[in-house]
């Protein structure tokens, strides 16, 4: 009986060691994957900051004005002037339609009681 208990205990220890060994390598693999994802995110942030800087450089007002003047014959773009913009109070917004009354409420009027 004792030898069977020793054998079962030894097999349990071997099984647990094998499980711990696999978990260790799975954890190391997951950590390596996370580190690679962090590196990719860092590279993406760097690319994004470079693209934002390029976009800001290309959208300088003086550069766009020069391009509009150079390509006036083809595009017909005019420079933006303050007079080109309207005021908000001159816009006619549509009035929303009134919804129909679907559930009318009747008010009982008692004689002698006046409503304000």
N, C-alpha and C positions, 0 to 999 in steps of 0.2 A: 504494500500500500504506500509505503514511504517512497519507494523508487518511482511509482506512478505519479505521486505528487511532485517529486523532483523533476520528472520528465515534463509534466504539464507546465510547471513553473519555468523551466528552461525554454520550452517552446513559446510560452507567453513572452518571455524576455526577448527572444529572437524576433518574434513577430512585432513587438513594440519597437525594437531597435530598427527593424526594417521600415516600419511606418515612420519613425522619427527621421531616418535617413532620407526617405522620399519627401517628407514635408520640408526638410531643410533645403533640399535642392529645388523644390517647387518655390519656396520662399525666395531663394537667391535668384531664381529665374524671373520671378515677379518683380523683385527689386531692380534687376537689370533692365527689365522692360519699362518700368516707371522712370528710371534714370534716362533712358533713351527718349521717352516721351517728353521729359523735361527739357532735354537738349533740343528736340524738335520745336518745342514751344518757344524756347529762347531764340532759335534761328528764325522762327516765324515772326516774333516780335521785332527782331532786328530788320527783317525784310519790310515789315509794316512801317517801321519808323523811317526807313530809307524811302519807301514809296510815298509816305506823307510829306517828307521833305521835298521830293521831286514834284509832287502835286502842288505844293505851296510855291515852289520856284516857277513852275510852268503857268500858274494862275496869277502871276503878279499883274496888277492893273495896268502898269505902263507897258508890259509886254503884250497883253491882250489888246490894248488900244493900238499899238503899232501893227499888230496882225490884222485888226479890223480895218485900219487905214490901207494896208498893203492889199488886202483882198476885197476892197470895197466894190470893185467892178463885178467880181464874181458873186459875192455874198449879199451885197447891198446892206451891210450892217451899219447902223448909225451909232454914234457914241451916246451913252446914257446921259440924259440931262434931267435935272429935277422936274422940269416941266412935263416930262414924259409920263410921270406917275400921277394917278388920280388920287382923290381923297376918298376916304371910306364913307363919308356921309353922302357922296354922290352916287353910290351903288344902290340900285333898287333890288332888295332881297325879296324873294317870293314869300307871300304870307302863307303859312301852313294852313291847310283846310281844317275846318272844325269837324270833329268827330261827331257822329250822330248820337243822340241820346237813346240808349238801349234799355235802360232800366229807370223809368221815371219814378219819382217819389211824390206821393200825394200828401198834402198838408191839410189836416183838418182844422178848420177855423171855428173857434168857439165864439158865440155871440157875446159881445161885451168886452172881448179881449182884443186889444189892438197891437199890431206888430210895429216895431219902430222902423 
